[in-house]
Amino acid sequence: MFLTILAAVTALTAVRDSYPAQSPDGRQMIFSSNRSGRQAIWLASSDGTEPRLLFDDPAAGSDPGTPAWSPNGRVIAFAMRPAGAADENESEIYTVAADGSELHRLTTAPGDDSHPHWSADGRRIFFNSARATPDLKADWGRQWIDIYSMGPDGSDVRRHTDCRSICTYPVPSPDGGSIVHRRVLDRPAKDWEQNPVERDSEVYLTPLDGGAPRNLSNSPAFDGWPTWTPDGQWIVFASNRDGGVSVGQIFRVRTDGSGLERLSDPPFSHAQPSVTPDGGSILVYRLIEFGGTEMGQIARIELGGAK
C-alpha cells in the first residue's frame, strides 16, 4: 500500500543575480545580487568565477543596484535608496570607484532617480527621475518619470523628455545622438504576467536634438530594458510577446524598427540584456518566477555570426 502525501513546497532561498554588465576591458563583470542576504553590488571575472562583494553600506543606504561601468572602467554608477528615506519610492544616483571605495552621492531630488547609464565619452550620466512629477504621493505608476542627464559629479542636470507618463531606463547611443528607453503609453496591453492592462510598455528611440521619438517595439506585450550594440546598428531588449506568463526573451531590432529577431529561447525567462563591449555576446538575467518567488542567475548569449 502506498500513501501519497500532497504538500505545498515553499522556496526557502531565492538568490537573484541580476543587471549584469561587462567591464570595458572585458575582464570582469558587475551585477546586483542578494546572495549575501541583502541586495548589494558584486564583481566577478567575466566568466562568472571569483565573485566578490564590491559595495554594501547600510549606513549610506539600502538595495544598491543597476550598476553601470564608466567607459574608462574606473567608476561605477548605481542607484540606491538613501538611509533614512521616508518615501518608499526614493532612490538616488551614486558612484563608487571600481574597487568599491570613494562613494559619492550625485542626486538629491525627492522621489525616484534611478537606472544610470554613461555616455560613450564618459562626460554624461543618463538617468530617469520623478523630480518633475506633479504629485510624489501618487502611486509610482501614475507619476511623471522623465529622462535626464548630468555630469559625472552630479552637476549640469539637463532634462531630455517630457513624457507626462513613465520614461525610464535611458541608454545613450554610441555616437551620443540619441537614447533608447522604456516608455509607458495609455492604451490596452498586457503586463509581464500577461494580464490585460490599460498601459503599454514600449521601447522608444529619442533623438537628443529634439527630433521625433520613435516606437521600436510597437507591441501590446511588455517591452523593456533596451540597450545598444557597440556599432549602434541594433537595439537589444526584452519582451514577453511570445506569450509566456512571467517569461520574457531577448530580441533585437534595427534603429528604424526593422529586422526584429529573437535571440534567446525558452524555457527560461531572459531579461536585462547588456551587450559586451566587443559586441560578440549579451549578458542577461536568466530567471524563473513562480508563486511570488523569483530566482535568477547571469547567463551569456553568444551572437556568433549574427548580422
C-alpha positions as CSV (number, residue, x, y, z in Angstrom):
1,M,0.0,0.0,0.0
2,F,1.3,3.4,-1.0
3,L,0.4,6.6,0.7
4,T,0.6,9.7,-1.4
5,I,1.2,12.9,0.6
6,L,0.5,16.2,-1.2
7,A,2.1,19.2,0.4
8,A,2.9,22.8,-0.6
9,V,6.5,23.4,-1.5
10,T,7.9,26.7,-0.4
11,A,11.3,28.0,-1.6
12,L,13.5,28.9,1.4
13,T,16.1,30.8,-0.6
14,A,15.8,32.9,-3.7
15,V,19.1,34.1,-5.0
16,R,18.9,36.8,-7.6
17,D,22.0,37.8,-9.6
18,S,20.8,40.5,-12.0
19,Y,21.6,43.6,-14.1
20,P,25.0,42.3,-15.4
21,A,27.5,44.5,-17.3
22,Q,30.9,43.5,-18.6
23,S,33.8,45.9,-17.9
24,P,35.2,47.9,-20.8
25,D,38.4,45.8,-20.9
26,G,36.3,42.6,-21.0
27,R,38.0,41.0,-17.9
28,Q,35.3,41.5,-15.3
29,M,31.5,41.8,-14.9
30,I,29.5,43.7,-12.3
31,F,26.0,42.8,-11.2
32,S,23.4,43.2,-8.4
33,S,22.9,40.2,-6.1
34,N,21.2,39.3,-2.8
35,R,23.5,36.3,-2.3
36,S,24.8,37.8,0.9
37,G,21.3,38.1,2.4
38,R,20.5,41.5,1.1
39,Q,20.9,43.3,-2.3
40,A,24.4,44.6,-3.0
41,I,26.8,45.3,-5.8
42,W,29.1,42.3,-6.7
43,L,32.1,41.9,-9.0
44,A,33.2,38.7,-10.8
45,S,35.5,37.6,-13.6
46,S,33.9,37.8,-17.0
47,D,33.2,34.0,-16.9
48,G,31.3,34.4,-13.6
49,T,34.1,32.9,-11.4
50,E,35.7,34.6,-8.3
51,P,32.7,36.6,-7.3
52,R,33.3,39.2,-4.5
53,L,31.3,41.8,-2.7
54,L,32.1,45.2,-4.1
55,F,29.7,47.6,-2.3
56,D,27.3,47.2,0.6
57,D,27.0,50.0,3.1
58,P,23.7,50.1,5.2
59,A,24.9,53.3,6.8
60,A,24.7,55.0,3.4
61,G,21.6,53.3,2.0
62,S,19.9,50.1,1.0
63,D,19.3,48.0,-2.1
64,P,22.1,49.3,-4.3
65,G,21.5,48.0,-7.8
66,T,21.6,48.5,-11.6
67,P,25.3,49.2,-11.7
68,A,26.9,50.7,-14.8
69,W,30.6,51.0,-15.7
70,S,32.1,54.3,-16.8
71,P,33.8,54.0,-20.3
72,N,37.3,54.0,-18.8
73,G,36.3,51.3,-16.3
74,R,37.4,53.3,-13.3
75,V,34.0,54.3,-11.8
76,I,30.6,52.6,-11.3
77,A,27.3,54.4,-11.2
78,F,24.3,52.8,-9.5
79,A,21.0,53.6,-7.8
80,M,20.3,53.2,-4.1
81,R,17.7,54.1,-1.5
82,P,19.4,56.5,0.9
83,A,19.5,55.8,4.6
84,G,16.6,57.4,6.4
85,A,14.4,58.0,3.4
86,A,10.8,58.3,4.3
87,D,9.4,57.9,0.7
88,E,9.2,54.3,-0.3
89,N,10.0,55.3,-3.9
90,E,13.0,57.4,-3.1
91,S,16.1,56.3,-4.9
92,E,19.3,58.3,-5.7
93,I,22.2,58.0,-8.1
94,Y,25.7,57.3,-6.6
95,T,29.1,56.4,-7.9
96,V,32.0,54.4,-6.4
97,A,35.5,53.7,-7.6
98,A,35.9,50.3,-9.3
99,D,37.4,49.0,-6.1
100,G,34.3,49.9,-4.1
101,S,35.8,53.0,-2.4
102,E,35.0,56.7,-2.8
103,L,31.3,56.7,-2.5
104,H,29.7,59.9,-3.9
105,R,26.0,60.8,-4.0
106,L,25.1,62.6,-7.2
107,T,21.4,63.4,-6.9
108,T,19.3,64.8,-4.0
109,A,15.9,65.3,-5.6
110,P,12.9,63.7,-3.8
111,G,11.3,60.6,-5.5
112,D,12.8,58.1,-7.8
113,D,16.2,58.8,-9.5
114,S,17.4,55.5,-11.0
115,H,18.8,53.4,-13.9
116,P,22.1,55.3,-14.6
117,H,23.9,54.8,-17.9
118,W,27.1,56.5,-19.1
119,S,27.6,58.3,-22.4
120,A,30.3,56.8,-24.6
121,D,32.6,59.7,-23.9
122,G,32.1,59.5,-20.1
123,R,31.0,63.1,-19.9
124,R,27.3,62.4,-19.0
125,I,25.3,60.0,-16.9
126,F,21.8,59.5,-18.1
127,F,19.1,58.5,-15.6
128,N,15.3,58.7,-15.0
129,S,13.8,60.9,-12.4
130,A,10.4,61.7,-10.9
131,R,11.5,65.3,-10.0
132,A,9.0,67.0,-12.3
133,T,6.0,64.9,-11.3
134,P,3.0,66.9,-10.0
135,D,2.4,64.6,-7.1
136,L,5.1,62.5,-5.5
137,K,2.5,61.0,-3.2
138,A,0.8,59.3,-6.1
139,D,1.4,55.7,-6.9
140,W,4.7,55.3,-8.7
141,G,2.9,54.1,-11.8
142,R,1.0,57.3,-12.0
143,Q,3.9,59.7,-11.5
144,W,5.7,61.5,-14.3
145,I,9.1,59.9,-14.8
146,D,11.4,61.5,-17.3
147,I,14.9,61.2,-18.7
148,Y,17.7,63.5,-17.5
149,S,21.5,63.6,-17.7
150,M,24.2,65.2,-15.6
151,G,27.9,65.4,-15.4
152,P,29.8,62.6,-13.6
153,D,29.9,64.8,-10.5
154,G,26.2,65.5,-10.5
155,S,26.4,69.0,-12.0
156,D,24.7,70.4,-15.1
157,V,21.5,68.5,-14.9
158,R,19.5,68.5,-18.2
159,R,16.0,67.2,-19.0
160,H,15.6,65.3,-22.2
161,T,12.0,64.2,-22.3
162,D,8.5,65.5,-21.3
163,C,6.6,62.2,-21.3
164,R,3.9,63.0,-18.8
165,S,4.0,59.3,-18.1
166,I,6.8,56.9,-17.4
167,C,10.0,57.1,-19.3
168,T,12.8,55.0,-17.7
169,Y,16.0,53.1,-18.4
170,P,17.8,55.5,-20.7
171,V,20.8,54.3,-22.6
172,P,22.7,56.8,-24.9
173,S,23.7,55.7,-28.4
174,P,27.4,55.1,-29.1
175,D,27.5,58.3,-31.2
176,G,25.8,60.3,-28.5
177,G,23.0,61.5,-30.8
178,S,20.0,59.7,-29.2
179,I,18.8,57.5,-26.4
180,V,16.8,54.3,-26.2
181,H,14.5,54.0,-23.2
182,R,11.3,52.4,-21.9
183,R,8.1,54.5,-22.3
184,V,4.6,53.7,-21.0
185,L,1.6,54.5,-23.2
186,D,-2.0,54.8,-22.1
187,R,-3.5,52.1,-24.3
188,P,-4.7,48.4,-23.8
189,A,-1.8,46.0,-23.4
190,K,-0.6,43.1,-21.3
191,D,1.7,43.2,-18.3
192,W,4.7,40.9,-17.5
193,E,2.2,38.3,-16.2
194,Q,0.1,38.5,-19.4
195,N,-2.8,40.2,-17.6
196,P,-4.8,42.7,-19.5
197,V,-3.9,46.3,-18.5
198,E,-4.6,49.8,-19.8
199,R,-0.9,50.8,-20.0
200,D,1.6,49.6,-22.6
201,S,5.4,49.3,-22.0
202,E,7.3,50.1,-25.2
203,V,10.9,50.7,-26.3
204,Y,11.5,54.1,-27.8
205,L,14.4,55.8,-29.5
206,T,14.5,59.5,-28.8
207,P,16.9,61.9,-30.6
208,L,18.7,64.3,-28.3
209,D,18.5,67.1,-30.9
210,G,14.7,67.4,-30.4
211,G,13.7,65.0,-33.2
212,A,10.5,62.9,-33.0
213,P,10.7,59.9,-30.7
214,R,10.2,56.5,-32.5
215,N,8.4,53.4,-31.1
216,L,10.8,50.5,-31.9
217,S,9.0,47.6,-30.2
218,N,5.3,48.5,-31.0
219,S,3.6,45.5,-29.4
220,P,0.9,45.1,-26.8
221,A,3.4,42.9,-24.9
222,F,5.7,44.2,-22.1
223,D,8.8,45.5,-23.8
224,G,11.7,47.0,-21.8
225,W,15.4,47.1,-20.7
226,P,16.7,48.4,-24.0
227,T,20.4,48.8,-24.9
228,W,22.7,49.3,-27.9
229,T,25.1,47.1,-29.8
230,P,28.5,48.8,-29.8
231,D,28.2,49.6,-33.6
232,G,25.0,51.5,-33.0
233,Q,23.1,49.4,-35.6
234,W,20.8,47.4,-33.3
235,I,18.7,47.8,-30.2
236,V,18.6,44.8,-27.9
237,F,15.7,44.5,-25.4
238,A,13.5,42.0,-23.5
239,S,9.9,41.3,-24.3
240,N,7.2,38.8,-23.3
241,R,5.5,39.0,-26.7
242,D,5.8,35.2,-27.2
243,G,3.0,34.7,-24.7
244,G,4.6,33.1,-21.6
245,V,3.4,34.1,-18.2
246,S,6.2,36.0,-16.5
247,V,8.6,34.7,-19.2
248,G,10.5,37.2,-21.4
249,Q,13.0,36.6,-24.2
250,I,15.7,38.8,-25.7
251,F,15.1,40.4,-29.1
252,R,17.0,42.9,-31.3
253,V,15.7,45.4,-33.8
254,R,17.3,47.9,-36.1
255,T,17.1,51.6,-35.2
256,D,14.4,52.1,-37.8
257,G,12.2,49.4,-36.3
258,S,13.0,46.7,-38.9
259,G,14.7,43.3,-38.7
260,L,13.1,42.1,-35.5
261,E,14.8,38.9,-34.3
262,R,14.6,36.7,-31.2
263,L,18.0,35.9,-29.6
264,S,17.0,33.6,-26.7
265,D,14.8,30.6,-26.2
266,P,12.5,29.1,-23.6
267,P,12.0,27.5,-21.1
268,F,13.9,30.1,-19.1
269,S,12.9,33.7,-18.9
270,H,15.6,36.3,-20.0
271,A,15.7,40.0,-19.3
272,Q,18.0,42.9,-18.6
273,P,20.3,42.4,-21.6
274,S,23.8,44.0,-21.7
275,V,25.9,43.7,-24.9
276,T,29.6,43.1,-24.2
277,P,32.0,45.8,-25.4
278,D,33.3,43.7,-28.2
279,G,29.7,43.1,-29.5
280,G,30.2,39.3,-29.5
281,S,27.8,38.3,-26.8
282,I,25.0,39.5,-24.5
283,L,24.9,39.1,-20.7
284,V,21.4,38.6,-19.4
285,Y,19.4,37.9,-16.3
286,R,18.1,34.3,-16.7
287,L,15.3,33.8,-14.2
288,I,12.3,31.8,-13.0
289,E,9.3,33.3,-11.4
290,F,6.6,31.2,-9.6
291,G,4.3,31.6,-6.7
292,G,5.6,35.0,-5.8
293,T,9.2,33.8,-5.8
294,E,11.9,35.0,-8.2
295,M,15.3,33.3,-8.7
296,G,17.9,34.1,-11.3
297,Q,21.4,34.0,-12.5
298,I,23.7,35.7,-15.0
299,A,23.9,33.9,-18.4
300,R,25.6,34.7,-21.7
301,I,24.1,34.6,-25.2
302,E,26.8,34.2,-27.9
303,L,25.9,36.2,-31.0
304,G,28.2,34.2,-33.3
305,G,27.8,35.2,-36.9
306,A,24.5,37.0,-36.5
307,K,24.4,40.2,-38.5
